[in-house]
Amino acid sequence: MSAAGSEPTTPLSRRLALLVAGAFFMEILDGTVIAPAAPYIAADLGVAAVDINLAISAYVLTLAVLIPISGWLADRFGARTVFTVAIVVFTLASAGCALATSLPVLVATRVLQGVGGALMVPVGRFAVLRTTAKSDLIRAIAFLTWPALLAPVVAPALGGLLSTYASWRWIFLINVPLGIAGLVLTRRLVPDLRAPGSGPPPADWRGFALTATGIAALVLVLENIGTGETAWAAVLLGVAVSASALAAAAVHLLRAPLPLLDLRVLRIASFRATVAGGMVHRAVISAVPFLLPLLFQLGFGWTAAQAGLVVIALFVGNVAIKPVTTPLMRRLGLRTVLLLALPASAAALVAMAWLQATTPLLVILGVLLISGVFRSIAFSAYNSLAFADVDTARMSHANTLKATAQELGAGLGVAVGALLVRSGEQLIADGPEGPYRLAFTVLAAMLLVPMIEALRLPRSAGRTVTGRT
């Protein structure tokens, strides 16, 4: 995003920062909050519980597709206008989700939620950072970071408790009063920032259309495999459409003077490793919070509330290890940290594959806690490595590409997790836990991709950001 004027000199507006942080919290919360409620939603809508993954994937993949275009929209129409429209869309879509009477309706309203979230958070974050003096940037970033730490911890418990003791529809209804409050505050707090002069350059609508088509076709392929009598002709057609669209998108993005996503930044080895390995890692770790509540409820016979509360252990591990992560990276280096954390994460997934209803609760909590620790370490290492060798001129393009890849990985990860469970239901006659055993084992094997990427990194990778000598 561009903006007029000189560098900001005003102190941090706490009210604006809290408003944007609240919006960020809602966006992250809604990404995973329905996972513990999946069996309840499925029973209400008359579908299999694993099919509710489409409502999660649709939301996250919409974020991935629209995040790159959000900056152009803010430059063209103004940050306040775009943020206002985003909150209205998100709030109305939340009400639509609560009123959904079928899975297609729920997925459609989740896509609208994703539209609101994709415009709401990047534009709000830009408004905070653009209007805050450099001396206050650390405090601003701290305000904008806490939702990413808190929301994943709250989401499983909230989704489980509401679906068990009230109704899954309240998961979405609670967004309505929050959205109305946010709308009132937006008109008072969000500045009307926009591009100077005649406005931003033309948007890359061709790149946007090709990318969106390729991703949508890929998701439809994943959702149609393993569902009863698979229509393989339709699947093969979807694969052809997805491959063609994504290949055409890659060619266009490499040639366009002002591409939606600048793929040329992938020529930087450390950044390429972050995008390729980090995207697969994000896919794996995003599938786990979706699969665990299903295993606990459909495999172990727990309630959604019990499942949601136990899954918190995964995110407690995420947060608890944070104070140690930076010293660890400085001491060992990013390459070594990744080569320790990724195999440990794979081992934790294999352990999850062998959990049973008779496994002591303390053992289950321990496995989840350890998994959370190592996924957090690897995630922090990828975030630190991402921009280590990216120069200032390409930082904006790299940031957009990384954010898109992360959201894409998260959405596809949930879709792949559901595909593995559906396939397991047809291939494995080993009780209700069998399909999940297959899913967690395959997810562990998928971590070989980021392990290989980490092995290819030089030992000095990321030294400029860790300060390791």
Summary of the structure (lengths in Angstrom):
residues: 469
radius of gyration: 21.6
end to end distance: 35.5
largest distance: 67.0
contacts: 1725
relative contact order: 0.13
helix: 79%
strand: 0%
